[in-house]
Amino acid sequence: MIRRGAQMSLSLAAIAFAAVSGLAEAGGITISTAAGDKIITLEALKERYERPDAIPFPKNNPYTEEKEKLGKKLFFDPRLSRSQIVSCATCHNPSLGWSDGLPKGVGHGMEPLERRSPPVLNLAWALSLMWDGRAHSLEQQALMPITAPQEMNMTMDDVVDRLRMVPGYRELFSEAFGETDSINAKNIVAALATYERTLVSHKAPFDLWVEGDEDAISAEAKRGFVTFNTKARCSACHAGWRFTDDSFHNIGLETDDVGRGKFTPPSVAIMKYAFKTPSLRDLRMQGPYMHDGSMADLDEVLEHYVKGGRKSPNLSPEMRPVKLSKTEQSDLIAFLETLRGPSVKPQLPDLP
């Protein structure tokens, strides 16, 4: 990932040769930084986006098939909500990119929530959860929507009592945890977190290109990848195979929501109105965009970044206007399109 805040420029001749022909060893991308110019080959840049081989699971909640199976049923079960209408999958629908396609999520009583429902893909690698980062593990995060009055409006005691009345769940919890009285809050969130960690983006054309298939993406997308990492400065925040730095930035939106600022000292002014950098994987399926769903399509998002966002005293230093030609903007969109994996029909679970 390119160093954040660096001033970047690139040799158009080198890009045309390296990005389009794929002969990165014969040419390179010139990046100007505070330490001086640095040449990086296209292949070296691609290596920074290689997918990991395995999903990480914490030692205090290791993976088992039984926990994954149970967690999947719980994720899709509306009985975890007071109304018995809302499930985790209501806001995180696999057919809608694991979001809900709405500017703001809808919770208990069909009331709109304050923020857009974030997709739940690739969270096994996340350093924090929620738009404001207030959850530090998937186990902690799983509790929050269930017990939030605006979302599922339950207490964990009520959830436990309800699940204990279902014979099928008693059997599933026993298989997953091997305890006599295994239906409890700790095991509920452990199963949910285990299932959520298995939700990983399918390989996209971009991944195939990174692995060496030069025909997997177009010449326009290859140029867009280089622009993404250099002139457009997108990789300052959207870095690595998940295309996120897991950090928080005020990108100049019109909002009264202080975001991460609610959980940081007032002296850390840069965090006021800052929100977690979302992944760009499967982006086309996940609109509308931004934490508040205020942008309908990728063209609108790109225009926002080209302008450098709305002026704000706490604007992230990465947000600066950038001059991109229409061709460069089109190339960027072409590149982002390559981050979408194949459409796979979700296998919905049978609930007990």
Wavefront OBJ file of the C-alpha trace (Angstrom):
o trace
v 0.000 0.000 0.000
v 1.311 3.453 -0.908
v 2.345 5.617 2.056
v -0.558 7.816 3.152
v -0.196 11.521 2.527
v 2.562 11.042 -0.048
v 2.595 13.243 -3.134
v 2.358 10.881 -6.066
v 3.043 11.292 -9.749
v 3.488 8.723 -12.464
v 5.147 8.269 -15.798
v 2.460 7.875 -18.457
v 4.819 6.019 -20.734
v 5.702 3.544 -18.001
v 2.058 2.999 -17.138
v 1.019 2.437 -20.705
v 3.748 -0.148 -21.066
v 3.510 -1.831 -17.665
v -0.209 -1.707 -17.004
v -1.454 -2.622 -20.455
v 1.201 -5.022 -21.691
v 1.756 -6.561 -18.258
v 5.536 -6.557 -18.775
v 6.139 -4.890 -15.418
v 9.752 -5.964 -15.223
v 10.607 -3.851 -18.269
v 9.005 -0.692 -16.948
v 7.873 0.728 -13.654
v 5.608 3.211 -11.951
v 7.357 6.307 -10.628
v 6.012 7.455 -7.281
v 7.193 10.782 -5.876
v 7.284 10.821 -2.064
v 8.740 13.059 0.625
v 11.767 10.741 0.640
v 12.244 11.076 -3.105
v 11.189 9.217 -6.220
v 10.617 5.494 -5.961
v 10.140 3.045 -8.782
v 7.797 0.142 -8.149
v 6.945 -2.492 -10.701
v 3.380 -3.354 -11.483
v 3.972 -6.897 -10.240
v 5.237 -5.616 -6.890
v 2.168 -3.418 -6.593
v -0.135 -6.334 -7.390
v 1.480 -8.424 -4.644
v 0.116 -5.989 -2.076
v -3.393 -7.080 -3.044
v -2.967 -10.849 -2.788
v -5.746 -12.641 -0.921
v -4.882 -14.581 2.253
v -5.004 -18.372 2.215
v -7.060 -18.928 5.385
v -9.692 -17.257 7.548
v -8.396 -16.215 10.986
v -10.412 -17.385 13.993
v -9.663 -16.253 17.569
v -8.312 -18.704 20.122
v -11.251 -18.034 22.435
v -13.745 -18.910 19.678
v -12.133 -21.439 17.309
v -13.918 -22.655 14.209
v -16.113 -25.755 14.145
v -18.609 -26.811 11.490
v -21.263 -27.166 14.181
v -20.844 -23.555 15.290
v -20.938 -22.303 11.716
v -24.126 -24.285 11.017
v -25.797 -22.957 14.156
v -24.613 -19.403 13.543
v -26.051 -19.407 10.036
v -29.481 -20.431 11.312
v -29.366 -17.729 13.986
v -28.298 -15.124 11.417
v -31.397 -15.784 9.303
v -33.841 -16.327 12.185
v -36.254 -13.420 12.874
v -37.084 -14.907 16.265
v -34.015 -13.100 17.577
v -36.026 -9.860 17.297
v -38.892 -8.642 19.478
v -41.282 -8.482 16.525
v -40.103 -11.839 15.125
v -39.915 -10.058 11.772
v -36.351 -8.691 11.715
v -33.313 -10.966 11.408
v -29.637 -10.181 10.888
v -30.225 -10.993 7.213
v -32.917 -8.314 6.972
v -30.214 -5.644 6.865
v -27.469 -7.938 5.555
v -29.107 -9.711 2.647
v -26.779 -11.980 0.631
v -28.727 -11.162 -2.532
v -27.979 -7.459 -2.034
v -24.243 -7.666 -1.437
v -24.829 -8.469 2.252
v -26.430 -5.053 2.738
v -30.053 -4.050 2.089
v -29.989 -1.649 -0.856
v -31.449 1.185 1.243
v -29.972 4.605 2.122
v -30.710 3.850 5.777
v -31.401 0.500 7.390
v -34.867 -0.381 8.703
v -35.257 -1.735 12.210
v -37.873 -2.467 14.855
v -41.307 -1.114 13.980
v -40.098 -0.503 10.400
v -38.457 2.714 11.559
v -35.446 3.972 9.556
v -32.085 3.770 11.292
v -29.459 6.501 11.398
v -26.970 4.879 9.022
v -26.686 2.634 5.996
v -26.352 -1.080 6.722
v -22.685 -1.982 6.117
v -21.932 -5.210 4.231
v -20.693 -8.047 6.436
v -18.146 -9.596 4.064
v -14.507 -10.196 5.069
v -15.034 -9.100 8.667
v -12.779 -11.853 10.021
v -9.864 -9.529 9.227
v -11.453 -6.311 10.533
v -9.794 -4.467 13.412
v -13.077 -2.894 14.517
v -16.746 -3.100 13.537
v -19.599 -0.676 12.884
v -19.271 2.595 11.006
v -17.909 4.242 14.151
v -15.711 1.325 15.237
v -17.340 0.921 18.632
v -17.197 -2.891 18.481
v -13.793 -4.542 18.743
v -14.775 -8.113 17.885
v -17.502 -9.900 15.984
v -18.673 -11.415 19.254
v -19.159 -7.936 20.707
v -20.751 -6.673 17.520
v -23.271 -9.529 17.389
v -24.816 -8.365 20.663
v -25.388 -4.798 19.561
v -28.158 -5.015 16.937
v -30.021 -7.687 18.899
v -30.241 -5.519 22.008
v -30.550 -2.103 20.324
v -34.121 -0.777 20.811
v -34.127 0.706 17.297
v -32.972 -2.503 15.617
v -34.104 -5.878 16.996
v -35.239 -4.572 20.398
v -34.521 -7.673 22.470
v -32.677 -8.488 25.656
v -30.343 -11.454 25.622
v -32.370 -13.023 28.437
v -35.450 -12.881 26.215
v -33.528 -14.358 23.275
v -32.242 -17.209 25.450
v -35.736 -17.935 26.784
v -37.200 -17.954 23.286
v -34.548 -20.269 21.837
v -34.806 -22.682 24.761
v -38.424 -23.274 23.772
v -37.324 -24.626 20.373
v -36.301 -28.321 20.584
v -34.240 -28.083 17.418
v -32.109 -25.314 18.869
v -31.475 -27.271 22.050
v -29.987 -30.031 19.905
v -27.977 -27.650 17.718
v -26.455 -25.816 20.681
v -25.566 -29.108 22.339
v -23.802 -30.283 19.176
v -21.913 -27.004 18.840
v -20.856 -26.505 22.446
v -21.204 -29.892 24.138
v -22.787 -28.480 27.262
v -25.892 -29.581 29.131
v -27.348 -26.081 29.257
v -25.659 -24.575 26.232
v -28.234 -21.985 25.128
v -26.846 -18.807 26.643
v -25.810 -15.345 25.487
v -22.118 -16.205 25.204
v -22.750 -19.168 22.932
v -25.298 -17.299 20.819
v -22.810 -14.576 19.911
v -19.987 -17.125 19.519
v -22.018 -19.011 16.910
v -23.076 -15.835 15.105
v -19.488 -14.562 15.017
v -18.204 -17.902 13.730
v -20.660 -17.853 10.843
v -19.932 -14.224 10.013
v -16.203 -14.955 9.818
v -16.904 -17.459 7.052
v -18.516 -14.762 4.881
v -15.697 -14.023 2.458
v -15.883 -12.381 -0.953
v -15.653 -14.801 -3.847
v -12.678 -14.439 -6.153
v -13.214 -11.578 -8.561
v -11.640 -10.954 -11.984
v -9.154 -8.664 -10.222
v -7.957 -11.569 -8.064
v -7.423 -13.726 -11.131
v -5.346 -10.945 -12.668
v -3.271 -10.616 -9.498
v -2.672 -14.375 -9.700
v -1.308 -14.033 -13.226
v -4.224 -14.247 -15.670
v -3.562 -11.224 -17.888
v -6.851 -11.716 -19.737
v -8.978 -11.569 -16.564
v -9.478 -7.790 -16.734
v -9.429 -5.193 -19.496
v -6.680 -2.745 -20.409
v -8.950 0.033 -19.099
v -9.225 -1.687 -15.712
v -5.445 -2.173 -15.551
v -4.933 1.531 -16.171
v -7.578 2.239 -13.540
v -5.681 0.105 -11.016
v -2.550 2.186 -11.537
v -4.488 5.454 -11.282
v -6.170 4.115 -8.125
v -2.773 3.603 -6.510
v -1.078 6.774 -7.723
v -2.671 9.898 -9.131
v -6.129 9.392 -7.613
v -4.671 8.498 -4.170
v -7.512 6.021 -3.504
v -5.127 3.521 -1.921
v -4.248 6.002 0.820
v -7.354 4.620 2.568
v -8.618 1.747 0.408
v -5.552 -0.456 0.691
v -4.787 -4.168 0.682
v -6.868 -7.063 -0.606
v -9.960 -5.876 1.307
v -9.439 -2.320 0.042
v -9.663 -0.709 3.485
v -7.180 0.594 6.029
v -9.596 -0.199 8.895
v -9.238 3.407 9.989
v -11.574 6.405 10.212
v -11.743 9.498 8.025
v -13.847 12.620 7.659
v -14.351 12.709 3.905
v -16.382 15.914 3.785
v -20.001 14.776 3.785
v -22.915 16.937 4.899
v -23.817 15.249 8.174
v -24.596 15.977 11.819
v -23.446 12.478 12.796
v -20.099 12.803 14.609
v -19.226 9.158 13.902
v -15.952 8.050 15.479
v -15.827 11.373 17.333
v -18.334 10.017 19.846
v -15.746 7.514 21.078
v -12.598 9.634 21.037
v -11.516 12.541 23.274
v -12.619 16.012 22.107
v -8.949 16.878 21.652
v -8.780 14.376 18.773
v -10.641 16.736 16.467
v -9.727 14.805 13.326
v -12.091 12.003 14.407
v -15.161 14.254 14.513
v -17.438 13.257 11.605
v -15.009 10.446 10.736
v -16.287 7.024 9.684
v -14.693 3.666 9.027
v -13.231 3.123 5.579
v -15.512 0.581 3.872
v -14.204 -2.225 1.720
v -14.598 -1.851 -2.032
v -15.179 -5.557 -2.663
v -18.444 -6.252 -4.548
v -19.019 -2.506 -4.534
v -21.436 -2.407 -7.459
v -23.940 -4.582 -5.542
v -23.860 -2.480 -2.384
v -25.271 0.937 -3.251
v -26.318 3.478 -2.245
v -22.990 4.591 -0.822
v -21.396 6.331 2.178
v -22.360 5.792 5.817
v -25.568 7.744 5.280
v -26.514 6.329 1.885
v -26.331 9.829 0.438
v -24.785 8.874 -2.917
v -26.760 6.817 -5.393
v -24.038 5.521 -7.707
v -20.289 5.226 -8.247
v -20.182 8.208 -10.613
v -21.496 10.414 -7.804
v -18.962 8.936 -5.379
v -16.092 9.556 -7.791
v -17.207 13.142 -8.387
v -17.172 13.723 -4.616
v -13.565 12.559 -4.330
v -12.412 14.464 -7.416
v -13.693 17.658 -5.772
v -11.986 16.761 -2.489
v -15.208 16.610 -0.483
v -17.045 19.414 1.268
v -14.889 21.871 3.211
v -14.719 20.992 6.901
v -12.377 22.046 9.739
v -11.875 18.358 10.540
v -11.484 17.153 6.966
v -9.101 14.234 6.600
v -5.752 15.347 5.114
v -6.132 12.652 2.450
v -9.113 14.569 1.040
v -7.715 16.929 -1.583
v -9.043 17.782 -5.034
v -7.528 15.693 -7.803
v -7.515 16.390 -11.519
v -8.619 13.321 -13.430
v -9.507 13.244 -17.095
v -12.757 11.663 -18.218
v -10.731 8.705 -19.475
v -9.012 8.289 -16.105
v -12.358 8.423 -14.318
v -13.778 5.849 -16.705
v -10.725 3.649 -16.130
v -11.230 3.870 -12.360
v -14.834 2.722 -12.674
v -13.703 -0.116 -14.944
v -11.201 -1.179 -12.293
v -13.779 -1.052 -9.487
v -16.052 -3.261 -11.572
v -13.370 -5.986 -11.498
v -13.724 -6.274 -7.703
v -17.102 -7.972 -8.047
v -17.048 -11.733 -7.661
v -19.379 -14.186 -9.406
v -23.047 -14.202 -8.459
v -23.685 -17.213 -6.250
v -27.225 -18.094 -5.206
v -27.261 -18.185 -1.405
v -28.248 -21.420 0.292
v -30.741 -20.349 2.932
v -30.911 -22.535 6.043
v -33.885 -24.526 7.265
v -34.838 -23.076 10.635
v -35.728 -25.366 13.557
l 1 2 3 4 5 6 7 8 9 10 11 12 13 14 15 16 17 18 19 20 21 22 23 24 25 26 27 28 29 30 31 32 33 34 35 36 37 38 39 40 41 42 43 44 45 46 47 48 49 50 51 52 53 54 55 56 57 58 59 60 61 62 63 64 65 66 67 68 69 70 71 72 73 74 75 76 77 78 79 80 81 82 83 84 85 86 87 88 89 90 91 92 93 94 95 96 97 98 99 100 101 102 103 104 105 106 107 108 109 110 111 112 113 114 115 116 117 118 119 120 121 122 123 124 125 126 127 128 129 130 131 132 133 134 135 136 137 138 139 140 141 142 143 144 145 146 147 148 149 150 151 152 153 154 155 156 157 158 159 160 161 162 163 164 165 166 167 168 169 170 171 172 173 174 175 176 177 178 179 180 181 182 183 184 185 186 187 188 189 190 191 192 193 194 195 196 197 198 199 200 201 202 203 204 205 206 207 208 209 210 211 212 213 214 215 216 217 218 219 220 221 222 223 224 225 226 227 228 229 230 231 232 233 234 235 236 237 238 239 240 241 242 243 244 245 246 247 248 249 250 251 252 253 254 255 256 257 258 259 260 261 262 263 264 265 266 267 268 269 270 271 272 273 274 275 276 277 278 279 280 281 282 283 284 285 286 287 288 289 290 291 292 293 294 295 296 297 298 299 300 301 302 303 304 305 306 307 308 309 310 311 312 313 314 315 316 317 318 319 320 321 322 323 324 325 326 327 328 329 330 331 332 333 334 335 336 337 338 339 340 341 342 343 344 345 346 347 348 349 350 351 352
